[in-house]
Amino acid sequence: MRFVTQKIHAFLDYPVALSLIVMPFVLGLGASHPLAKWIAVYTGVAALVLTVLTDHETGLIRVVPYSMHLAVDFLVGVVFVAAPLVLGFKGIDALYYWINGAAVLLVVSLHKPGRASA
């Protein structure tokens, strides 16, 4: 039951990147560890750059293959799920990373392969 098309994914990328940059401040992340705030912010900036460079509907400078973008997303999901355990995040810090990591992994796992995604 894979239904997240390349087009859907492309339109999700910008709001997700901006959310990663803004929400750590809104939620007050960093209480259990300063990196809890900054990993998300830097990941958001990197996600914004990656989206701009990805060869998909919303990419502005289309030099990164969409398949590589998906691989990076998968790695981010894994890192976000592992970060609280490895770095000792507690409370909202841990919850933020587990929820976002699970969401990224879910979106990647629901990716609908298509001729434009290879």
C-alpha positions in Angstrom: 0.0 0.0 0.0 2.5 2.6 -1.2 0.9 5.9 -2.0 3.4 8.7 -1.3 4.4 9.7 -4.8 7.4 11.8 -5.8 5.1 14.8 -6.3 3.5 14.5 -2.9 6.9 14.0 -1.3 8.3 17.1 -3.1 5.5 19.3 -1.8 6.1 18.1 1.8 9.8 18.8 1.7 9.7 22.6 2.2 7.2 22.7 5.1 9.0 19.8 6.8 12.4 21.6 6.5 11.0 24.8 7.8 9.3 23.0 10.7 12.7 21.4 11.7 14.2 24.9 11.8 11.4 26.6 13.7 9.8 24.0 16.0 12.8 23.4 18.3 12.5 27.0 19.4 8.7 26.9 19.7 8.8 23.7 21.8 11.8 24.8 23.8 14.0 21.8 22.9 17.4 21.4 24.5 16.4 21.0 28.2 17.9 17.6 28.4 20.8 18.2 26.1 21.7 21.3 24.0 22.1 19.1 20.9 18.4 18.3 21.0 17.7 21.8 19.7 20.6 22.2 17.2 20.5 18.8 15.5 17.0 19.5 14.3 17.8 23.1 13.2 20.9 22.0 11.2 19.0 19.1 9.8 16.2 21.5 8.7 18.7 23.8 7.0 20.3 20.7 5.3 16.9 19.4 4.3 16.1 22.8 2.7 19.3 22.8 0.7 18.7 19.2 -0.3 15.1 20.0 -1.5 16.3 22.9 -3.6 18.9 20.7 -5.2 16.7 17.6 -5.7 15.5 16.6 -9.2 11.8 16.6 -8.4 8.8 18.9 -8.9 9.9 21.6 -6.3 13.6 21.4 -6.9 15.1 24.7 -8.1 18.6 23.4 -9.1 17.9 19.8 -10.0 21.3 18.1 -9.6 20.6 15.5 -6.8 18.7 12.4 -8.0 15.5 11.8 -6.2 16.7 8.3 -5.2 19.6 9.9 -3.3 17.2 12.3 -1.6 15.1 9.3 -0.4 18.3 7.6 0.9 19.2 10.7 2.8 15.7 10.9 4.3 15.9 7.3 5.4 19.3 8.0 7.1 17.8 11.1 8.8 14.9 8.9 10.1 17.3 6.4 11.5 19.5 9.0 13.2 16.4 10.8 14.7 15.1 7.5 16.2 18.6 6.7 17.6 19.6 10.1 18.8 17.6 10.1 22.1 19.1 6.8 23.0 22.7 7.6 22.0 22.7 11.2 23.3 20.5 10.8 26.4 17.7 13.0 25.3 14.8 13.0 27.8 11.2 14.2 27.9 10.0 16.4 25.0 13.5 16.3 23.4 13.3 12.5 23.0 9.7 12.5 22.0 10.3 15.1 19.3 13.0 13.0 17.7 11.1 9.7 18.0 8.0 11.2 16.4 9.9 12.9 13.6 12.1 9.9 13.0 9.1 7.6 12.8 7.3 10.0 10.5 10.2 10.2 8.1 10.7 6.5 8.0 6.9 6.0 7.4 6.9 8.4 4.5 10.0 6.8 3.0 8.5 3.3 3.4 5.2 4.4 1.8 7.0 5.8 -1.2 5.3 4.7 -4.4 8.0 3.7 -7.0 7.6 5.3 -10.3 9.6 5.8 -13.5 10.7 9.3 -12.3 12.0 8.0 -9.0 15.0 6.0 -10.1 
